[in-house]
Amino acid sequence: MRPVCHDVGVTPALYTPEELARLLRVSEETIRRKCRKKEIEARKLGRVWRIPREEALKLVGDEAALQQAGGRA
């Protein structure tokens, strides 16, 4: 999957399960399951889950890691 944001140095407003899984070093299915169970605040846009930046920050716990990844690893 492509990152939600393509601009270099810009932290995306929404993360895909793939991006968040990479940051947290867990499987994509773990993130999707937590989205379905409403353990992670997320919205489904079409068939794809999107996780708001604020929720990603809560889960990652580190602004620097979130900015460094910038939706890409």
Secondary structure, DSSP 8 states (H G I E B T S, - for coil): ---S--STT---SEE-HHHHHHHHTS-HHHHHHHHHTTSS--EEETTEEEEEHHHHHHHH--HHHHHHHTT--
